[in-house]
Amino acid sequence: MSYIAGEYDVAVVGAGHAGCEAALAAARLGMKTLIFSISLEAIANMPCNPHIGGSSKGHLVREIDALGGEMGKNIDKTMIQIKMLNTSKGPAVHSLRAQADRKRYQAEMKHVLEKQENLEVKQGEIVNIEIKDGKVVSLETDVGAIYKVKTIILATGTYLKGKIFIGEYSKESGPDGVAAANKLSECLKKIGIDLVRFKTGTPARINRRSIDFSKMEIQKGDEGIEAFSFENESKDFEQVDCYLTYTNEETHKIIRENLHRSPLYAGMIEGTGPRYCPSIEDKVVRFSDKPRHQAFVEPIGLDTEEMYIQGMSSSLPEDVQIALYHTIPGLEKAEFTRPAYAIEYDCIDPSNLKLSLEYRGIEGLFMAGQINRNFWI
Ligand SMILES: Cc1cc2nc3c(=O)[nH]c(=O)nc-3n(C[C@H](O)[C@H](O)[C@H](O)COP(=O)(O)OP(=O)(O)OC[C@H]3O[C@@H](n4cnc5c(N)ncnc54)[C@H](O)[C@@H]3O)c2cc1C
């Protein structure tokens, strides 16, 4: 049974990085604002590498900060290593990158949202959006709460009809085992929004105690680097070390021999993926002349032994993943805490948006973040 739960200026669907900034900006401008997340534990989650900034993204964080956003301030509070990338090149491409304590980053952002005046934080899945005469009217949660709103910002990330793949195995799921949003896509199609499938992936996580760091190159953070936010001073703190190791011919041989078991190569995945984060099997196929690829080993927080293996994203079956990771120096005895996986989800074609990110033809409906399919595919 549905009921009217209230009237608001702005509702943000999604509390990932895009949704958090959108909701805070609206509330700080004095709008009565709501933000929804399927799970409040997943607020500002980093489902892949727990870092902020980096090549081409460090600039974006600074721009968000200049506009009064939270991301820069939040990473300044929760970073465990900081580095300026590309310093061998000109200053235009220098890029600040900070490794985050993933759980602390989430907890801090959740707390900022909870304390923000004009903003209500709610756990719930949005299943329906009502449009009347080409304008947004209301949205509804899975438990039947209807909120009348003037503006909706969809920031649903990788959750719409999310499906994960590990070799031949697949299941409906959002990232990190959080439930997918399975109902909103049908509603979006009904109101005339074209959806496309997209895919991305993430590497395995490994228990630190099973890694032999003596076979890897140490990657230290930089000293005396400026803060991300213009409001903060540079700070000294005890930085964690990251490590670098490489794949080799044996790794590549295992990948080539098992490509038929990759859902991407076997045709189980319909969606295309972004060029900027290819899986290790993509790299081995596309750059077959390269004898090795980098694998960075990075801590994901101070209160956990889980390490992220950057560069080793994969959708191969778990047994193949274990075999190929074990060929890499230092990872011979790697103990998996979570296997790598690919995720496929519904998103929109951003060429249907105005420059304001409002969907053409639907007044008051905006799209932010990963729901907007990457152009560079
Ligand atoms: C496996 C994996 C690998 C990735 N790799 C990279 C990478 O290498 N580089 C990169 O830049 N990005 C990567 N991403 C994308 C990453 O998700 C984004 O960078 C970032 O998290 C997107 O932020 P967002 O705010 O758009 O969405 P998300 O962080 O995905 O947040 C979406 C939010 O929407 C909520 N939501 C969705 N549907 C509903 C609904 N119907 N009702 C209520 N709430 C809803 C969710 O609960 C969540 O709070 C990866 C993602 C995954 C899952």
The ligand as an ORCA input file, in Angstrom:
! r2SCAN-3c Opt
* xyz 0 1
  C      33.703     -3.530    -10.075
  C      33.784     -2.063    -10.338
  C      34.939     -1.506    -10.879
  C      35.040     -0.142    -11.122
  N      36.194      0.400    -11.594
  C      36.314      1.742    -11.757
  C      37.531      2.361    -12.155
  O      38.533      1.702    -12.313
  N      37.569      3.710    -12.340
  C      36.481      4.466    -12.133
  O      36.548      5.677    -12.275
  N      35.330      3.893    -11.757
  C      35.239      2.572    -11.560
  N      34.086      2.003    -11.155
  C      32.966      2.808    -11.143
  C      32.695      3.324     -9.792
  O      31.488      2.750     -9.432
  C      32.597      4.807     -9.927
  O      33.834      5.390    -10.180
  C      31.940      5.482     -8.776
  O      31.681      4.671     -7.666
  C      30.660      5.934     -9.369
  O      30.039      6.772     -8.496
  P      28.516      7.036     -8.636
  O      28.201      8.014     -7.563
  O      28.139      7.398    -10.017
  O      27.806      5.638     -8.349
  P      28.013      4.537     -7.229
  O      29.205      4.794     -6.407
  O      27.895      3.239     -7.924
  O      26.745      4.730     -6.292
  C      25.458      4.451     -6.736
  C      24.470      4.702     -5.623
  O      23.169      4.596     -6.163
  C      22.347      3.847     -5.261
  N      21.234      3.337     -6.043
  C      21.257      2.780     -7.274
  N      20.010      2.511     -7.699
  C      19.182      2.921     -6.715
  C      17.777      2.904     -6.544
  N      16.961      2.428     -7.491
  N      17.261      3.369     -5.387
  C      18.066      3.878     -4.409
  N      19.405      3.932     -4.521
  C      19.947      3.456     -5.652
  C      23.289      2.836     -4.674
  O      22.775      2.318     -3.479
  C      24.525      3.724     -4.456
  O      24.383      4.448     -3.263
  C      33.954      0.652    -10.866
  C      32.803      0.101    -10.333
  C      32.714     -1.244    -10.043
  C      31.467     -1.793     -9.445
*
